[in-house]
């Protein structure tokens, strides 16, 4: 399937054209990316190795961290490189690849966060049946469904944009390839296409966000029946999940639950949920989780001592 266009590459205007600001942003985003990769891989390795974290909640947390690494890696290295070398061009095929991977892993995270909310609902509201309901194969199925949902979402987006005609304008006022900035460059009416993007992206985010709010509302309401110790532990876990959900979904809903137009604030919001949120997730989950902190201290403290001998 060949795209119907005369455009072979796009010019990304990026976040700023000021050389001094580019250098500052280069250092800042490079640091953010390193923290994102190190922090999330630290969680993946800790959960994989530590027997004390052998539970569905940490299985999903490690999966989320792995997705964050790939999701961030599909966007941040390109952004960092453009800020350093000021070569803000991207080929048409590379643009489509970035669009596919970004929406694939971003969409998968949307569904995975829903699976994590279901896990917490069962653990808190049906504790006696938790091990029966959340068996290993159930967790694997939920993870696979998340991947499949993300793939279907992303491939629909890419097929939609790939078949549209690009006949001349190739300057994109953004730092990444996304649906609405690309639709501005299409040489045809995009009203119907914008509605399809809204249905595929914005509607999914809105529905999942509402389901998450309802599920956590039910969970928080059930906490009054728990002992003070269990209530505090549940509040810590749910508080971490709710924080991640808000950080991820609020910018996404603003970006996609609207007509196919671009606004000046779009780039700042895109930075937040593509760069900042994947970096914050490890901090949110570890600093508010005593089990994770203890497992990290035990595992990495032991390895550090053995290396220093």
Backbone torsions as a table, in degrees:
resi	resn	phi	psi	omega
1	UNK	NA	117.5	-179.0
2	UNK	-100.1	139.3	176.7
3	UNK	-69.1	146.0	-179.5
4	UNK	-94.4	82.0	-179.7
5	UNK	-160.3	167.1	176.1
6	UNK	-106.0	7.5	-177.0
7	UNK	-96.8	125.5	177.8
8	UNK	-104.5	-16.4	178.4
9	UNK	-153.5	162.7	176.7
10	UNK	-119.2	151.5	174.4
11	UNK	-105.7	118.8	179.2
12	UNK	-94.8	120.6	-180.0
13	UNK	-71.8	-19.0	175.9
14	UNK	73.7	-163.0	-176.9
15	UNK	-84.3	-31.0	-179.1
16	UNK	-158.0	156.7	176.2
17	UNK	-105.3	-0.9	-179.0
18	UNK	-81.1	120.9	-178.3
19	UNK	-57.8	-39.0	179.5
20	UNK	-65.9	-43.9	178.2
21	UNK	-65.3	-35.9	178.3
22	UNK	-62.0	-40.6	179.3
23	UNK	-65.8	-41.7	178.9
24	UNK	-64.0	-45.9	-180.0
25	UNK	-66.0	-34.5	177.6
26	UNK	-58.7	-50.6	-179.7
27	UNK	-62.7	-42.5	-176.8
28	UNK	-66.0	-47.2	-177.8
29	UNK	-72.8	-30.3	174.7
30	UNK	-63.8	-43.3	177.1
31	UNK	-63.4	-43.9	178.4
32	UNK	-58.6	-44.1	-177.3
33	UNK	-66.5	-42.4	178.1
34	UNK	-61.3	-45.0	178.4
35	UNK	-62.5	-38.6	179.6
36	UNK	-62.5	-50.3	-177.5
37	UNK	-66.2	-48.8	-177.8
38	UNK	-64.1	-46.5	-177.6
39	UNK	-63.3	-45.1	-177.9
40	UNK	-72.1	-39.5	177.2
41	UNK	-66.8	-32.0	176.0
42	UNK	-60.7	-42.2	178.3
43	UNK	-66.3	-43.8	-178.7
44	UNK	-60.4	-47.7	-178.4
45	UNK	-66.8	-42.4	-179.1
46	UNK	-61.7	-46.3	-179.8
47	UNK	-65.7	-38.6	-178.2
48	UNK	-67.0	-38.1	-173.7
49	UNK	-89.8	-37.5	-172.5
50	UNK	-77.7	121.8	178.6
51	UNK	-70.1	-25.4	-178.9
52	UNK	-70.4	-15.2	-179.3
53	UNK	-105.9	26.4	-178.8
54	UNK	-85.6	74.8	178.9
55	UNK	-146.4	159.5	-179.5
56	UNK	-55.9	-37.8	-178.4
57	UNK	-59.2	-43.5	-178.6
58	UNK	-78.3	-26.5	172.6
59	UNK	-61.3	-45.4	178.4
60	UNK	-69.2	-36.2	-179.9
61	UNK	-64.9	-42.6	177.6
62	UNK	-64.5	-37.7	178.1
63	UNK	-65.2	-41.2	177.7
64	UNK	-63.4	-41.8	179.2
65	UNK	-64.3	-40.6	177.5
66	UNK	-62.7	-43.5	177.5
67	UNK	-61.9	-39.3	179.9
68	UNK	-62.1	-38.9	179.1
69	UNK	-62.9	-48.1	-178.6
70	UNK	-69.0	-41.6	-179.9
71	UNK	-60.1	-48.0	179.0
72	UNK	-65.8	-36.8	-178.5
73	UNK	-70.3	-19.9	177.6
74	UNK	-78.8	-11.3	-175.2
75	UNK	-126.2	-49.7	-170.8
76	UNK	-62.3	-46.3	-179.2
77	UNK	-57.6	-39.4	178.0
78	UNK	-65.6	-43.3	178.5
79	UNK	-61.7	-44.8	-179.8
80	UNK	-64.0	-43.2	179.3
81	UNK	-63.0	-42.3	179.6
82	UNK	-64.9	-36.2	178.5
83	UNK	-68.8	-31.9	-178.0
84	UNK	-80.5	-46.2	-173.4
85	UNK	-100.4	-9.6	179.9
86	UNK	55.7	32.7	175.3
87	UNK	-107.9	80.1	-169.9
88	UNK	-89.5	47.5	175.4
89	UNK	-113.9	144.9	178.8
90	UNK	-139.4	133.1	-178.9
91	UNK	-66.4	159.3	-179.6
92	UNK	-59.1	-44.9	-178.0
93	UNK	-67.0	-38.8	177.9
94	UNK	-66.3	-35.3	177.7
95	UNK	-63.5	-43.2	178.9
96	UNK	-66.4	-35.9	177.9
97	UNK	-65.3	-43.5	177.8
98	UNK	-63.6	-40.2	177.7
99	UNK	-61.9	-43.2	-179.2
100	UNK	-65.1	-50.1	-176.1
101	UNK	-68.6	-40.1	179.6
102	UNK	-61.3	-47.1	-179.4
103	UNK	-74.7	-28.3	178.5
104	UNK	-64.0	-54.5	-176.9
105	UNK	-76.2	-33.6	174.7
106	UNK	-64.5	-44.0	177.4
107	UNK	-64.9	-38.2	178.6
108	UNK	-63.5	-37.9	177.6
109	UNK	-63.8	-37.2	178.5
110	UNK	-56.7	-49.0	-178.2
111	UNK	-73.5	-32.5	178.7
112	UNK	-67.0	-38.5	177.0
113	UNK	-62.2	-32.2	175.6
114	UNK	-68.6	-41.0	177.3
115	UNK	-63.7	-38.4	178.7
116	UNK	-66.1	-37.1	177.0
117	UNK	-65.7	-39.1	177.7
118	UNK	-63.8	-40.8	177.9
119	UNK	-59.8	-44.3	179.1
120	UNK	-67.6	-35.7	178.0
121	UNK	-61.6	-46.8	-179.3
122	UNK	-65.7	-42.1	-177.3
123	UNK	-64.0	-37.0	-174.8
124	UNK	-93.3	-40.8	-175.8
125	UNK	-89.6	-23.6	179.1
126	UNK	-133.8	59.2	-173.3
127	UNK	-62.6	-33.1	-178.3
128	UNK	-71.3	-21.9	-179.1
129	UNK	-106.9	7.4	-172.4
130	UNK	-60.4	-50.3	-177.2
131	UNK	-67.2	-25.8	178.4
132	UNK	-77.1	-42.6	-177.2
133	UNK	-75.5	-48.2	-175.5
134	UNK	-93.1	61.1	175.5
135	UNK	-72.4	168.1	-175.6
136	UNK	-60.8	-42.2	-177.0
137	UNK	-68.5	-30.1	176.4
138	UNK	-65.8	-42.6	178.8
139	UNK	-63.1	-42.2	178.7
140	UNK	-63.5	-42.6	178.7
141	UNK	-61.9	-43.8	178.8
142	UNK	-62.5	-38.3	177.7
143	UNK	-66.6	-43.7	179.2
144	UNK	-63.0	-41.3	177.8
145	UNK	-60.7	-38.6	177.7
146	UNK	-62.5	-44.4	178.4
147	UNK	-63.8	-44.5	-179.1
148	UNK	-64.4	-42.3	178.4
149	UNK	-61.0	-42.7	177.5
150	UNK	-64.3	-38.9	179.8
151	UNK	-66.7	-45.6	179.8
152	UNK	-62.0	-40.2	177.5
153	UNK	-62.0	-48.2	-174.7
154	UNK	-70.3	-41.7	-177.4
155	UNK	-67.9	-31.5	175.5
156	UNK	-65.3	-42.0	178.6
157	UNK	-62.6	-46.7	-176.1
158	UNK	-66.9	-44.4	179.0
159	UNK	-61.1	-38.7	179.8
160	UNK	-61.3	-47.9	-175.5
161	UNK	-79.8	-30.0	-175.4
162	UNK	-66.4	-32.3	-175.6
163	UNK	-87.2	-4.1	-178.2
164	UNK	-83.7	152.8	-178.1
165	UNK	-83.4	124.7	170.8
166	UNK	-110.8	111.0	-170.4
167	UNK	-116.3	9.5	179.4
168	UNK	178.9	-72.6	-177.7
169	UNK	-60.1	131.1	-179.1
170	UNK	-135.2	14.6	179.1
171	UNK	-97.3	120.1	-175.8
172	UNK	-111.8	122.9	-179.3
173	UNK	-82.4	69.2	-179.3
174	UNK	-161.6	174.0	177.0
175	UNK	-108.2	-1.2	177.5
176	UNK	-146.3	165.4	178.0
177	UNK	-86.5	117.7	178.5
178	UNK	-138.6	169.9	-170.0
179	UNK	-63.7	-54.2	-174.0
180	UNK	-65.8	-43.2	174.7
181	UNK	-60.8	-36.1	178.6
182	UNK	-69.6	-38.4	-179.5
183	UNK	-63.3	-26.9	177.5
184	UNK	-65.2	-23.0	-176.4
185	UNK	-97.1	-2.6	-178.2
186	UNK	-75.2	138.8	-177.6
187	UNK	-92.7	51.7	176.4
188	UNK	-164.1	168.9	178.2
189	UNK	-68.7	131.3	-174.3
190	UNK	-114.2	17.5	-176.7
191	UNK	-62.1	-49.9	-179.0
192	UNK	-66.0	-40.8	178.6
193	UNK	-61.9	-39.2	177.4
194	UNK	-61.2	-37.7	176.7
195	UNK	-65.7	-37.3	178.2
196	UNK	-66.3	-40.7	177.1
197	UNK	-64.0	-41.3	177.5
198	UNK	-60.1	-42.6	-179.3
199	UNK	-69.1	-39.3	-175.5
200	UNK	-79.7	-34.0	-178.2
201	UNK	-103.9	-60.5	-175.3
202	UNK	-64.4	-41.5	-177.8
203	UNK	-66.8	-40.9	178.6
204	UNK	-62.0	-47.4	179.7
205	UNK	-60.1	-43.1	-177.6
206	UNK	-65.6	-45.8	-178.7
207	UNK	-64.3	-47.7	-179.7
208	UNK	-63.3	-40.2	178.9
209	UNK	-62.0	-42.5	178.5
210	UNK	-65.2	-41.4	177.8
211	UNK	-62.6	-39.1	178.5
212	UNK	-65.4	-43.1	178.9
213	UNK	-62.7	-41.5	178.7
214	UNK	-64.1	-45.2	-177.8
215	UNK	-63.9	-43.6	179.5
216	UNK	-71.5	-27.8	172.9
217	UNK	-63.6	-44.0	177.3
218	UNK	-63.3	-41.9	-179.6
219	UNK	-63.3	-48.1	-178.9
220	UNK	-63.7	-34.6	178.3
221	UNK	-67.3	-31.4	-178.5
222	UNK	-79.7	-11.4	-176.5
223	UNK	-66.7	-22.4	-178.2
224	UNK	-65.9	-17.4	179.5
225	UNK	-89.4	-4.7	-177.2
226	UNK	-93.1	163.4	174.6
227	UNK	-70.6	158.6	-178.8
228	UNK	-55.4	-39.1	-179.0
229	UNK	-66.5	-47.5	179.3
230	UNK	-67.6	-34.1	179.2
231	UNK	-63.9	-43.5	-179.5
232	UNK	-65.2	-41.4	178.6
233	UNK	-64.0	-42.9	178.5
234	UNK	-65.0	-38.8	178.7
235	UNK	-64.5	-38.4	178.0
236	UNK	-62.3	-47.5	-178.5
237	UNK	-65.6	-49.3	-178.8
238	UNK	-65.3	-35.1	178.0
239	UNK	-61.6	-40.2	177.0
240	UNK	-63.4	-46.0	-179.2
241	UNK	-62.8	-45.3	-178.2
242	UNK	-63.6	-39.6	178.4
243	UNK	-60.5	-46.3	178.7
244	UNK	-62.9	-42.5	180.0
245	UNK	-60.2	-45.6	-179.5
246	UNK	-64.8	-46.1	-179.5
247	UNK	-60.5	-35.9	-175.7
248	UNK	-84.2	-44.2	-169.6
249	UNK	-84.3	-36.5	-176.1
250	UNK	-59.9	-49.4	176.3
251	UNK	-63.0	-39.1	-179.6
252	UNK	-63.3	-41.5	179.6
253	UNK	-64.4	-41.9	178.1
254	UNK	-63.6	-36.4	-176.4
255	UNK	-72.0	-34.8	-168.7
256	UNK	-117.3	-14.7	178.3
257	UNK	-95.2	70.9	-178.2
258	UNK	-172.1	168.7	175.7
259	UNK	-60.9	162.6	-176.8
260	UNK	-74.2	73.4	177.8
261	UNK	-132.1	159.6	177.1
262	UNK	-114.0	148.6	-180.0
263	UNK	-129.8	162.5	-177.1
264	UNK	-61.3	-31.5	-176.6
265	UNK	-77.8	-10.6	-174.7
266	UNK	-58.4	-42.4	-177.6
267	UNK	-65.4	-38.9	178.4
268	UNK	-65.3	-42.5	178.4
269	UNK	-66.7	-36.7	178.0
270	UNK	-64.1	-39.4	176.0
271	UNK	-60.5	-39.3	-176.1
272	UNK	-63.5	-50.5	-174.1
273	UNK	-89.9	-10.2	176.3
274	UNK	-100.1	-26.3	-176.2
275	UNK	-115.9	-50.0	-173.3
276	UNK	-73.4	-50.4	-176.0
277	UNK	-58.7	-46.8	176.8
278	UNK	-59.7	-28.9	177.8
279	UNK	-74.9	-36.7	-176.1
280	UNK	-76.5	-27.6	-176.1
281	UNK	-53.4	-47.8	178.3
282	UNK	-60.5	-40.2	179.6
283	UNK	-64.5	-43.7	-178.3
284	UNK	-62.5	-44.7	-175.2
285	UNK	-77.6	-30.4	-177.3
286	UNK	-86.5	-42.6	-176.7
287	UNK	-67.7	-24.4	-179.4
288	UNK	-103.2	10.1	-176.1
289	UNK	-128.8	105.6	-176.5
290	UNK	-66.6	-35.2	179.7
291	UNK	-63.8	-43.2	179.1
292	UNK	-65.6	-43.1	179.2
293	UNK	-62.2	-44.4	179.7
294	UNK	-64.2	-40.7	179.2
295	UNK	-64.8	-39.9	178.2
296	UNK	-65.5	-44.0	179.6
297	UNK	-62.6	-42.1	-178.6
298	UNK	-66.9	-45.4	-176.7
299	UNK	-72.2	-55.7	-173.7
300	UNK	-77.9	-27.6	174.4
301	UNK	-65.9	-42.1	178.5
302	UNK	-64.5	-42.0	179.4
303	UNK	-66.4	-38.4	179.6
304	UNK	-64.5	-41.3	179.6
305	UNK	-64.5	-42.4	-179.3
306	UNK	-66.8	-32.9	178.5
307	UNK	-73.8	-30.4	-176.7
308	UNK	-79.0	-12.5	-178.6
309	UNK	-76.9	NA	NA
